[in-house]
Each structure stands twice: as C-alpha cells, then as structure tokens.
Amino acid sequence: MTDMRFTGSITAMTTPFQSDGTLAVNDLEKLVHSQIAGGINGLLPMGTTGESPTLNHEEHAEVVERVIETADGRVPVIAGAGSNSTREAIAMTRHADKSGADGLLHVTGYYNKPSQEGIFQHFSAVAQETDKPIILYSIPGRCVVDISINTVERLVAKHSNIRHIKESGGNVARVDELKMALGDNITVLSGDDSLTLAFIASGAEGVISVASNIFPAEVTALVDAALKGDLKRASAIHRSLYPIFRDLFIEPNPVPAKLCLQHLGRFSTDRVRLPLCQITDEGRTSVLESLRNVLANIDATSIANASQY
C-alpha cells in the first residue's frame, strides 16, 4: 500500500444536474478544473454532498470515473463508496479502486443502527478489498450511531490502510480523544466548515469541505494558515467566510451550495433530486445575501487567488 495521507483542503463535490435531472457532465468537468485552479488539495466525489443516495450505480460510477479522468493525477481523488449494505460498499470500492481512485470514503451503516462490533466488521470487510487508503466517515446526525474511539483503535490496529477519519459530529473534543488514543496513527479531517479552524487548533489536519465548492482558494488559504500556526490570518479568513459556512446548511445540503454555484454561473442549474427539493424563497434570500457579503468582504491582498471571483 502507498502510504498516502490526505490532508489540507478537500472538496466534497456537488453533482451537477441538467434541467431534466440527468448528469451535467460538462459542469462536473468544469468544477474539477476550477477546484484545481483554486489550489484545492483533493477532490471527493460521491459523498453526501454529491447526493450519492439518489444516483443509480451507473451514474455513481460515471461521476467517479469522470472526476478521476479530468483530475488526471493533479490532485488526489477520494471516491465516496459508502453504503449501509456491506456488499454494496465492497462493490463500489472495487469499482473505484479499478478506476484509479487514490482513496475511498466509507460511512457508518445509516438506518441499520449497527452495534460497534457490526461497525468494526463492516469497515474490516471493506478494508480487505483494497490497499488504497480508507477514510472512516463519522456522522452520527445522519447515521444515529457513532464510531467509538475503541472501534477506531481496533480498525487502525488491524488494517494498515485505515489511517483517516472524517469527523462530522460537531464535537471538537473528538479530535483530542482520537489524538490521545492514536496520535499520528490517525489523520483527523473536519467534516464541518464552521469548525475547521477549531479542529485544526486541536490537532486535526484538514477539512472535507462543502464551502470549497464555491470558494476553493479561500478555504485552502484558511486551512494552510491554520496548519502553519498563523491563527491570526486563519481567523480573519474564517470570519470572512463564516456567513456562507453558516447559511450553506440552513436547508439540506447541497441545496444552498448548488444555488450559489448556479448564481455564480458555474452550474447551469441548481437542480437537486428528490427527496431533496429546490430552496425556499426565504432560504434563497438568506443564502444569496450571505454570498454577496462574503464576496464583498474578501480581501484580495490576503487570500491567494481571491481575485478570480
């Protein structure tokens, strides 16, 4: 196995659709190029932000393949391959591995509510199918169950390709708990844009970001400053981005993010698939106001590449 650690700013990619609801492949490819131009450190298609539950297997495979092909080795591509069916997760892992993904993201079994032993066996079964790095995805708000620290320790001890975890529980103390238990044997990535600065200050190594779909250069600048210990600069960037960090989640993700991308001319539509639906008028007003505020407050002299916006 290649010892690859994913750190820095990684974009949880949205999946663009055409007005008829089919994949907007050209918009997807443009998103990859703009992310790399913005300095992002990695791309993650087919996570929750990519509306993975609503894509069929063929569409899922196409998105992963297109992102890998378009990125062309310029940045790592981590394919979302999670499922609450272990067999399905294994099948998607095999496809992503064969397609050239650099790593895989795997979520806890949502809806099933597995025990910690079930969680351990699920991730173990997946890890045995690939030598690519696997990012554990802990998001108890969606899955009800969490990955216990003990379960993470067991997985790291057994599988050399499990050295990452995406923490989306909104609890900064989890960084301390993981680092105290595993030290440098685990790479912790924030799964919440608004907590990225706090996570890194507590020892995390980066973020899997929704906001970077819209502001890749700025999110990257925030993370770089924080990882270098320049908390004054990181705090200033965080504060300038905070309105969008907050309002990207006033309605279900990625509804607000897609609105922003369409408003900026990067997506042809802001279409989402049911059971998600278009943003409310109230939500639209709030999100676009926050987007305008962030655009107005960005300091082009202190944030790399901000002038592209």
C-alpha positions as CSV (number, residue, x, y, z in Angstrom):
1,M,0.0,0.0,0.0
2,T,1.2,3.5,-0.8
3,D,1.4,5.5,2.4
4,M,-0.8,8.4,1.4
5,R,-2.1,10.8,4.0
6,F,-4.9,13.1,2.8
7,T,-4.5,16.5,4.5
8,G,-5.4,20.1,3.8
9,S,-8.5,21.2,1.9
10,I,-10.5,18.5,0.2
11,T,-13.7,19.4,-1.6
12,A,-16.8,17.2,-1.0
13,M,-18.0,17.7,-4.6
14,T,-21.6,18.6,-5.6
15,T,-23.0,16.7,-8.5
16,P,-24.5,19.0,-11.2
17,F,-27.7,18.0,-13.0
18,Q,-29.2,19.3,-16.2
19,S,-32.7,20.8,-16.2
20,D,-34.2,17.4,-17.0
21,G,-32.4,15.8,-14.0
22,T,-29.7,14.0,-15.8
23,L,-26.0,14.4,-15.1
24,A,-24.5,17.6,-16.3
25,V,-21.1,16.1,-17.3
26,N,-19.7,19.4,-18.7
27,D,-20.4,21.3,-15.5
28,L,-18.9,18.4,-13.5
29,E,-15.6,18.6,-15.5
30,K,-15.6,22.4,-15.2
31,L,-16.0,22.1,-11.4
32,V,-12.9,19.8,-11.3
33,H,-10.8,22.3,-13.3
34,S,-11.9,25.3,-11.2
35,Q,-11.2,23.4,-7.9
36,I,-7.7,22.5,-9.0
37,A,-7.1,26.1,-10.3
38,G,-8.2,27.3,-6.8
39,G,-5.5,25.3,-5.2
40,I,-7.6,22.6,-3.5
41,N,-5.6,19.6,-2.1
42,G,-8.1,16.9,-3.0
43,L,-11.5,16.0,-4.6
44,L,-14.1,13.8,-3.1
45,P,-17.0,12.9,-5.5
46,M,-20.0,10.9,-4.4
47,G,-20.2,11.8,-0.8
48,T,-23.4,13.1,0.8
49,T,-22.8,16.5,-0.8
50,G,-22.8,14.7,-4.2
51,E,-26.3,13.4,-3.5
52,S,-25.0,9.8,-3.7
53,P,-28.2,8.2,-2.4
54,T,-30.1,9.5,-5.4
55,L,-27.7,8.3,-8.1
56,N,-28.0,4.8,-9.6
57,H,-25.0,2.6,-9.8
58,E,-24.2,3.5,-13.4
59,E,-24.4,7.2,-12.6
60,H,-22.3,6.8,-9.5
61,A,-19.6,5.0,-11.5
62,E,-19.7,7.6,-14.2
63,V,-19.2,10.5,-11.8
64,V,-16.2,8.8,-10.1
65,E,-14.6,7.9,-13.5
66,R,-15.1,11.4,-14.9
67,V,-13.6,13.1,-11.9
68,I,-10.6,10.8,-11.9
69,E,-10.1,11.3,-15.6
70,T,-10.5,15.1,-15.5
71,A,-8.2,15.5,-12.5
72,D,-5.6,13.5,-14.4
73,G,-3.4,13.0,-11.3
74,R,-3.1,16.7,-10.5
75,V,-4.7,16.2,-7.1
76,P,-5.8,13.0,-5.2
77,V,-9.4,11.8,-5.9
78,I,-11.1,10.1,-2.9
79,A,-14.2,8.3,-4.1
80,G,-17.3,8.1,-1.9
81,A,-18.1,4.4,-1.8
82,G,-20.2,4.2,1.4
83,S,-23.4,2.2,1.8
84,N,-25.4,0.7,4.6
85,S,-25.1,-2.6,2.7
86,T,-21.6,-4.0,3.2
87,R,-21.9,-5.9,-0.1
88,E,-22.7,-2.8,-2.0
89,A,-19.9,-0.8,-0.3
90,I,-17.5,-3.6,-1.4
91,A,-18.7,-3.4,-5.0
92,M,-18.3,0.3,-5.1
93,T,-14.9,0.1,-3.5
94,R,-13.8,-2.4,-6.2
95,H,-15.0,-0.2,-9.0
96,A,-13.4,3.0,-7.6
97,D,-10.1,1.1,-7.0
98,K,-10.1,-0.3,-10.5
99,S,-10.9,3.2,-11.9
100,G,-7.8,4.7,-10.3
101,A,-9.2,6.4,-7.2
102,D,-6.5,7.4,-4.7
103,G,-8.6,6.6,-1.7
104,L,-12.1,5.8,-0.5
105,L,-14.6,7.4,1.9
106,H,-16.8,5.0,3.9
107,V,-19.7,5.9,6.1
108,T,-21.2,4.1,9.1
109,G,-24.2,2.0,8.3
110,Y,-27.0,4.5,8.4
111,Y,-30.6,3.4,9.2
112,N,-29.4,-0.1,10.1
113,K,-28.0,1.2,13.5
114,P,-25.3,-1.5,13.8
115,S,-23.5,-2.3,17.0
116,Q,-19.9,-1.3,17.4
117,E,-19.0,-4.9,16.5
118,G,-21.1,-4.6,13.4
119,I,-19.4,-1.3,12.5
120,F,-16.0,-2.9,13.0
121,Q,-16.8,-5.9,10.8
122,H,-18.3,-3.7,8.1
123,F,-15.2,-1.5,7.8
124,S,-12.9,-4.5,8.1
125,A,-14.7,-6.3,5.2
126,V,-14.3,-3.2,3.1
127,A,-10.6,-2.6,4.0
128,Q,-9.7,-6.1,3.0
129,E,-10.9,-5.4,-0.6
130,T,-8.4,-2.7,-1.4
131,D,-4.9,-1.5,-0.5
132,K,-6.0,2.2,-1.0
133,P,-6.4,4.4,2.0
134,I,-9.8,4.5,3.5
135,I,-11.3,7.5,5.3
136,L,-13.8,6.5,8.0
137,Y,-16.8,8.8,8.0
138,S,-18.3,9.5,11.4
139,I,-21.6,11.5,11.1
140,P,-23.9,10.4,13.9
141,G,-26.5,13.1,13.0
142,R,-27.3,11.1,9.8
143,C,-26.4,7.6,10.9
144,V,-27.7,7.8,14.5
145,V,-24.7,5.6,15.7
146,D,-21.1,6.9,16.0
147,I,-17.8,5.1,15.6
148,S,-16.4,4.7,19.1
149,I,-12.8,5.6,19.8
150,N,-12.3,1.9,20.7
151,T,-13.6,0.8,17.4
152,V,-11.3,3.3,15.6
153,E,-8.4,1.9,17.6
154,R,-9.3,-1.7,16.6
155,L,-9.6,-0.8,12.9
156,V,-6.3,1.1,12.8
157,A,-4.5,-1.8,14.6
158,K,-5.9,-4.4,12.1
159,H,-5.8,-2.5,8.8
160,S,-2.8,-0.6,7.5
161,N,-4.9,1.3,5.1
162,I,-7.2,2.8,7.7
163,R,-5.4,6.0,9.0
164,H,-8.1,8.7,8.4
165,I,-11.4,9.8,9.9
166,K,-13.8,12.5,8.8
167,E,-15.5,13.8,11.9
168,S,-18.9,15.4,11.3
169,G,-20.4,15.1,14.8
170,G,-19.9,18.8,15.7
171,N,-17.7,17.9,18.7
172,V,-14.2,19.4,18.8
173,A,-13.4,17.1,21.8
174,R,-13.4,14.2,19.4
175,V,-10.1,15.5,17.9
176,D,-8.5,15.3,21.4
177,E,-9.9,11.9,22.1
178,L,-8.7,10.5,18.8
179,K,-5.2,12.1,19.1
180,M,-4.8,10.9,22.7
181,A,-5.7,7.4,21.7
182,L,-3.9,7.2,18.3
183,G,-1.5,10.1,18.0
184,D,0.0,10.3,14.5
185,N,-1.6,7.0,13.6
186,I,-4.8,8.8,12.7
187,T,-5.4,11.8,10.4
188,V,-8.4,13.7,11.5
189,L,-10.4,15.8,9.0
190,S,-13.2,18.2,9.9
191,G,-16.5,17.5,8.2
192,D,-17.9,20.8,9.2
193,D,-16.7,24.0,7.5
194,S,-17.5,26.2,10.5
195,L,-15.4,24.0,12.9
196,T,-12.4,23.7,10.6
197,L,-10.3,26.3,12.5
198,A,-11.2,24.9,15.9
199,F,-10.5,21.4,14.7
200,I,-7.1,22.3,13.4
201,A,-6.2,24.2,16.5
202,S,-7.0,21.0,18.4
203,G,-4.8,18.8,16.2
204,A,-6.8,18.0,13.0
205,E,-5.0,18.0,9.7
206,G,-7.6,19.5,7.4
207,V,-11.2,19.6,6.2
208,I,-13.5,17.8,3.8
209,S,-15.4,21.0,2.8
210,V,-18.7,21.9,1.2
211,A,-17.9,25.6,1.1
212,S,-14.8,25.0,-1.1
213,N,-17.2,24.1,-4.0
214,I,-17.7,27.8,-4.1
215,F,-14.5,29.2,-2.5
216,P,-11.7,26.7,-3.1
217,A,-8.9,29.3,-2.9
218,E,-10.2,30.9,0.3
219,V,-10.9,27.6,2.1
220,T,-7.4,26.4,1.1
221,A,-5.9,29.7,2.4
222,L,-7.7,29.3,5.7
223,V,-6.5,25.7,6.1
224,D,-2.9,26.5,5.1
225,A,-2.7,29.4,7.5
226,A,-4.2,27.3,10.4
227,L,-1.8,24.3,9.7
228,K,1.2,26.7,9.7
229,G,0.1,28.1,13.1
230,D,-0.8,31.5,11.7
231,L,-4.1,31.7,13.7
232,K,-4.4,35.5,13.2
233,R,-4.7,35.1,9.4
234,A,-6.7,31.9,9.6
235,S,-9.2,33.6,12.0
236,A,-9.5,36.6,9.6
237,I,-10.3,34.3,6.7
238,H,-12.6,32.2,8.8
239,R,-14.6,35.3,9.8
240,S,-14.8,36.5,6.2
241,L,-16.3,33.1,5.1
242,Y,-18.4,32.5,8.2
243,P,-21.7,33.8,6.7
244,I,-21.5,31.2,3.9
245,F,-20.3,28.5,6.3
246,R,-23.5,29.1,8.3
247,D,-26.0,29.5,5.5
248,L,-24.9,26.6,3.4
249,F,-26.8,24.5,5.9
250,I,-29.9,26.5,6.6
251,E,-31.6,24.0,4.2
252,P,-30.5,20.4,3.4
253,N,-27.0,20.1,1.9
254,P,-26.3,20.6,-1.0
255,V,-29.3,22.7,-1.9
256,P,-27.8,26.1,-0.9
257,A,-24.4,25.2,-2.4
258,K,-26.0,24.5,-5.7
259,L,-27.8,27.7,-5.6
260,C,-24.6,29.6,-5.1
261,L,-22.9,27.7,-7.9
262,Q,-25.7,28.5,-10.3
263,H,-25.8,32.1,-9.2
264,L,-22.1,32.5,-9.9
265,G,-22.5,30.9,-13.4
266,R,-20.6,27.7,-12.6
267,F,-23.6,25.4,-12.8
268,S,-26.3,25.6,-15.5
269,T,-29.0,24.8,-12.9
270,D,-29.3,24.4,-9.2
271,R,-31.4,21.2,-9.7
272,V,-31.4,18.6,-6.9
273,R,-33.1,15.2,-6.9
274,L,-36.0,14.2,-4.7
275,P,-36.4,13.7,-1.8
276,L,-34.4,17.0,-1.8
277,C,-36.2,19.9,-3.4
278,Q,-35.4,23.4,-4.6
279,I,-34.6,26.0,-2.0
280,T,-37.4,28.1,-0.5
281,D,-37.8,31.8,-1.3
282,E,-36.7,32.6,2.3
283,G,-33.7,30.4,2.1
284,R,-32.7,31.8,-1.3
285,T,-32.8,35.3,0.0
286,S,-30.6,34.4,3.0
287,V,-28.1,32.4,1.1
288,L,-27.6,34.9,-1.7
289,E,-27.3,37.7,0.8
290,S,-24.5,35.8,2.6
291,L,-22.8,35.0,-0.7
292,R,-22.8,38.7,-1.6
293,N,-21.4,39.6,1.9
294,V,-18.6,37.1,1.6
295,L,-17.7,38.3,-1.9
296,A,-17.7,41.9,-0.7
297,N,-15.6,41.2,2.3
298,I,-12.9,39.0,0.7
299,D,-9.5,40.8,0.9
300,A,-7.8,40.1,-2.3
301,T,-4.4,41.1,-0.8
302,S,-4.5,38.4,1.9
303,I,-6.3,35.5,0.3
304,A,-4.5,33.7,-2.5
305,N,-6.2,33.8,-5.9
306,A,-9.3,35.6,-4.5
307,S,-9.3,37.9,-7.5
308,Q,-10.7,35.1,-9.7
309,Y,-14.0,35.7,-8.0
